[in-house]
Amino acid sequence: MMNFMRRPVPLVAGTLMCVLLPAMPGAVAAQEELPFYRVEGTIIGSLPPQPLAMPASRNHNYWGFRLLAASHLGRRGADFDAIAGGVDLQWRGGSTLSATVGYQRTTCEVGQCNDHLMFETRGRFNFLTGGPTIAGALGDDNASTTVGFELGIGYSPDVAPRLNACAFDIGMPVAIAMLQSVRLVVFAKPSVAWDFHCGGTSRDLATTWMGSMGVGLQQLGLRGLDVAMGFKKLFRDDTGYVFGISVSYLLLP
């Protein structure tokens, strides 16, 4: 009789563990979603790409301001919309240093994720600005091609229970600007991001390859006003696409 009474105890305990553990949002998030949050939860993976800044006079530094908004498409089980604002310093009319603060609204069908703030610093360096290249085939001898290098680091606190998101990336942007009064810019950027441990669990750290492209209009009505639409793909399972728009204004003398 005593043996019979003892047997249900571990059986009931095991049954309760099997029922309760899957229902714990932190456990599900850790098992199902953590690899994605660490990149998609930062500005690196959640906002659209931007074209390189148009080269300006080397005699001055220029301040600029940006607004960005983006949505994720084709992301099974989650919705990550984001907005952000940033400040740029274009050094001597060429390379740009920037700081960006954003906010991401998240809705997850699997696990638990939190609406959160996002922070990023980025450097964009113009290596080469030359002639029309591809645009020359379209008959625009005033076109210019700019090739650069950029790197950024992003941080987002509390993207999921017991998880902060941190990542840094490097990329090689290319931009071709055509026409004169209003400049049409076509741009693309291959890049790679590494997420790293910065609070919370360190499970499933990984490398993420990304491809970005877009089109923009520069000097739109005002000399320093630019508008661009961009598309970004993170080459990881179940990440979908990022599509968004950016508006920037550079304070020119």
Secondary structure, 3 states (H helix, E strand, C coil): CHHHHHCHHHHHHHHHHHHHHHHCHHHHHHHHCHHHHHHHCCHHHHCCCCCCCCCCCCCCCEEEEEEEEEEEECCCCEEEEEEEEEEEEEHHHCCEEEEEEEEEEEEECCCCCCCEEEEEEEEEEEEEEECCHHHHHHCCCCCEEEEEEEEEEEEEEEEECCEEEEEEEEECCEEEEECCCCEEEEEEEEEEEEECCCCECCCCCCEEEEEEEEEEEECCCCCCEEEEEEEEEECCCCCCEEEEEEEEEECCC
